[in-house]
């Protein structure tokens, strides 16, 4: 299959990006300043991420659409307010996660942001569920830019008046160059920031504009270290089709009404997990010293019994220590529990840790 490129590919190239294949796209992994510097820029100033590889799905319909979508999305879509966003997921019959997503109520229905590797399958799943009752559009003509960091509001307000009034996980329609853009105050770094859905033909002009205002381009490398410090899952690594939201420590993302009433695919398994049958849990892990525990590293108890494995691991530039996430047997999931990590055939001490590793700086 031919690898795809975002509308900003040539601009990334002109900025000196190094590319890697990711979810079927040629994506910038870093620029000349390097991953650590890009990470720090996002934490302290503002960084621009091209996330146009992700799916932007509009489902149009007002009557009964929320009721139908609640069959596979376990959040309270009946009560969600206009322009409000929620983090949620598509669930399968076994209570696993087809994809995690951001769903926003808009005037025509619901916008859903999907992971790039999952978007085509998600489209089929949702279309099959809705049985042609509603119009689905997976946009190819829209780009998605994430502007993240404490200076992002100030920068964006200089270009698009009114965005600074948005609250976290809320959005609205704005104008840029006389064209509609949809902006939400959200992101996946743990910092204040915005995601801007913008027509492909305007995205390079927009990117150049924010770069001239002091924003730096940021690649996938720093995006990974930022989201891991914030304790956020990466689909296909920390969560997948065989992981329940409860195992993934994402119970908070299932609204109280849905936890009680159910009525969505996979509810029996999820209810069972909530009621005490849980065998494992996603946790934070802090290796001792400077050892980096990457995905696949086995976790052992102090008594040398295998109790789990790492799903994401890196060095956290903001916290200045190695950090990781993984799954352990429920009896070993309490923060402060001593464990061991087997890295390259040798065992190293580590502690089970609270998540996130880094305090999130959202604007509520």
N, C-alpha and C positions, 0 to 999 in steps of 0.2 A: 504494500500500500504506500502510495506517495506521501511523504511527510509534508505536513501543512505549515504555513507561515502566517503569523498575524499581520495585520495591516501596518504595524510599526516595525516590521523586520528590517527593512533597509535603514530606518532611523537608528535602531539599535546597533546596526553594523557601523554606522557613521560615528557612533559614540564609543566604539571600541569593545563591544560586547563579545564575550566568549559564549558559544552556543552549545546546547546539549539537546538530544531528542527527549521529549517529555510528553507523554500521553498523545503521541501522534503528531506533535508539533516541534518545530525547531525553536527552542526558547533560550533567552539569555540567562546564563547561570551566574555570571558576574561580569564586572567591568574592570577597568585598569586598577582602581583603588583596592579591589579585593573584598572578600566576603566580610571580614571583621569590620573594616572601615564602613562598608555599606550598612551593616547591622547598627553600628554606633550612630551613623547619620540619621537613620530612621528613628532610633530611640531619642535622639537629642534635637533633631531639626525636622526634616521632611524628606521622604523618599517616594519615588514613582515606580510602581510595579505595573507591568503590562500583564494583565490576567485575562486577555481576550480569548485565550484557548478555552476558557470555561463556557458552559452552556448558558444561554439566556433564553428561557422559555416563558412565553406568555400564554396563559390559558384564559380565554374569554368566556364570560358567562356570569350572570348575577344570581339567578334563581337556582338553588340546590347545588351550586358548584362546591361550596364549602362542605356540604354534607357528603358529597361524593369523594372529595379529596381526603376527607377525614378517615376514609376506609384504609388508606395506606400512609397517611402522614399523621403521626400521633400528637398533634398540637391542637389547640382550641381555635380552629379557623372560623368558627361561628362568631366568636367574640373579638377577633383581631380587628383593630381599627384601621381605617383608611390610611395608607402610606406607612403603616407599621410593619416591621420585619421581625421574623422569628427564625432562630436556628432550629432545624429539625432534621428528619431523615425519611427515606422510603424504607419500609420494612417488608420482609418476606415471610412466608408461611412458617419458617422455623424461628421467627423472632430476630433474624439477622438483619443487617443493614445493607440494602442495595446501594445506597449513596447517602451522604449527609449533604445538606442543602440550606440555603437561605430562601425563605418564602415571604413575599411582600404583597399585601393587599393593595391593589391599584383600582382606578375607576372602572376599568374594563373587566377585571377579574383578579388574577394572581400572577405575579412575576416570580419565577423560581430560578435561582442561580445554582447550576449543577456542576459537578466535577467533570473536567475535560474527558477523562478516560471512560466515564460512565454515561455521558449525556445522551448518546444515541440509544443505549439500552433503556435508560430512564424514560426517554420519550416513548418508546414502544410499550413499556410497562404502564405508563400513565394513560396513553392513548387506548390501550386495551381495557383498562379499568373504566374509562369514561365512555367507551362504546359509541364514539362519534356524536355524543350529546353536546360537546363543546368544541370550540375552535382552538387548536394548538398550533403555536408558531415557535419553532426553534430558530432564532435569528442568526443569519450568516452575515448580515450587513451592519451589525453593531459590534463595536469594540468595548472592552471593559478595562478601565484604569483604576488602580487602587493608589490613592495618595495618602500616605501614612506618616504619622509623627506629630509631635506637639506644635509644629509650625504649620501644619497642613491647613487648618481653618483660616489662618491669616492669609496664606498664599491663595487659597481658592476663593476667598471673599474678594480679593483684588480682581479676580477675573469674572466671577459670577456672584452678583449681589444677592444676599439673603441666605446663603448656605450656612453661615455661621450660627443661624438660629435653629438649625436642625438638632435634635437630640439623638443620642445613641440608639441605633436600630430603628430609626425613622428616616423617611425619604420624602422627595417631592420632585415635581417636574420643573425644570428651569430652561432658560434659553441660552444658547451659545451660538454666536454668529447666525442669529435668527432661526436656529434649528432646535427642536426639542432634545434635551438631555435629561436623563433621570438619575438623580443623585441620592444615595443613602449614606447616612453617617455610620459607617461600619468598616470592617476589615478583619484581617486575620494575623495581626502582629502583636496585639495587646496594647497598642497605642491608639490615641484618638486618630481618626482618619475618615476618609470618604471613598466610596466606590462610584465611579462615574460611567454610566452607560451612554455611549456617544456614537453617532454614525461613523462608519469607517472613513468616509471622505474628510472628516473633521479631526480625526484623532491625532494625526501628526502635527497639525497646527496647534492643537490643544497641548500636546506633549512639549513642543518647543516653547510654548508660552510659559508653562510652569517651570521648565528648566531655566529660562532666562530670569525667573524670580528666585533662583537659588536652590531649587529642588534638584536632587541627584537621582539618576536612574539606578534602580536596585534589581538584582537578579534573583533567581530561584534559590541560590545558596544561602543568602541572608534571609530570604523569606522562610526558609526551613529553620534556621537558628532562632529567628524571632518567634515563630509560632510555637516552637518547642519550649522556649522559656516561658511562654504564656500558657503552657499546658494544653494546647489545642491539637486535636487529632488530625493526622494526614490519612485520607482514605486510601485503602489498599495496603496500609502499613499498620496503623494503630486500630483501625476498624475495617471490617469487611463483611461479606455475606454470612459468615459463620459467627459473627460477634453480635451479641445482643446489646441494646443501649444500656442495660443495667450493668452488664459485665464491663462495658466501656466507661462506667462512671458518668453516664450522661442522663441519669434519671431526671435531673432538673429540666431537661429539654422536653420531657413529656408532661404536658399540662396536667394539673390535678384532676380535672374532670375526666380527661382521657385515661389516666391511671385507674380511676375508679370505675368508669363506665366501659372502657375498652371499645370494641366495635371497629378495630382496625386489624389488618393482617398481622399475624404473629402474636396477637395479644395473649394467648394462653401461655406461651413460653415466657413472655415478658412478665406476666402476672406471677407465674411460678418463681421467676428469679426475684421479683420484689418481695415475695412471701417466704423467702428463706432457702430456696434451693440453689442459690448462687454458689458456684464452685471456685470462681476466679474473679479478679477485679483488676482494672487498669490502675496503675499507681505511678507515682514519681519515684525515681531512683537516683541517688547521689553516690557515685563511685568515690572511694577514698583516694586521695592523691590526685594525679593528673591523668589517670587511665581513661580512655574513651571507650565506652561500651556501645557498639553499633547494633543495628537490627540483627536478630538471630542469636545474640549472645545468651547463653543459658544462665538462669538464676538458681542458686542453691541456698539451702538453709545453712545455719551454722553447723548443723550435723551432717552436712554434705548430701542432703537429699535434694533432687531436682524439684523445684517448685514453680518454675515459670521461665519466661524469656523476654528479652528486650525487643521492642518494636520500633523505637526511635532513639537515637543517641548522638550527642555532639558535645562540643565545648560551648558553654554559654558566655558570650562576650560581656553581657551586662551583669551577670552574676559572678563572673570570673572563676567558674569551676566547671568541671564536666557534669553534664546532666543527661538523664535518660527517662524514657517511659517504657512500661511493659506490663505484662500480666503475671500475677502471682496467685497461688492458691489463697483462698479467702482468709485462712488462719494466719497468713503471713503479711496481710495487707495493711496492718496498722502502722501509721507513721512512727518512725523511730526504731522499727524492727531491723535487727542486724541480718544481713544476707551476704552472699558471696557471688561474684560474677566470674565466669570462666572466659577469659580473653586469651586467645592464642595458646590454649592448653594450660594456662596458669590461672589460679583463683586469686581474686582480689576482694578486699572488704568493700562493702557498700551499705547504705542505709535506705530504707523505704522512706519516701519524703511526701510531704503535702504538695498538692498542685494548686496553683501554678508556682513555678520557681521565681517568677518575676511579677510584681504587683501591676495589675492592669490599670491603664490610665484612660479609661473611657469617659466621655462627657455624657452624664446622665440627664 
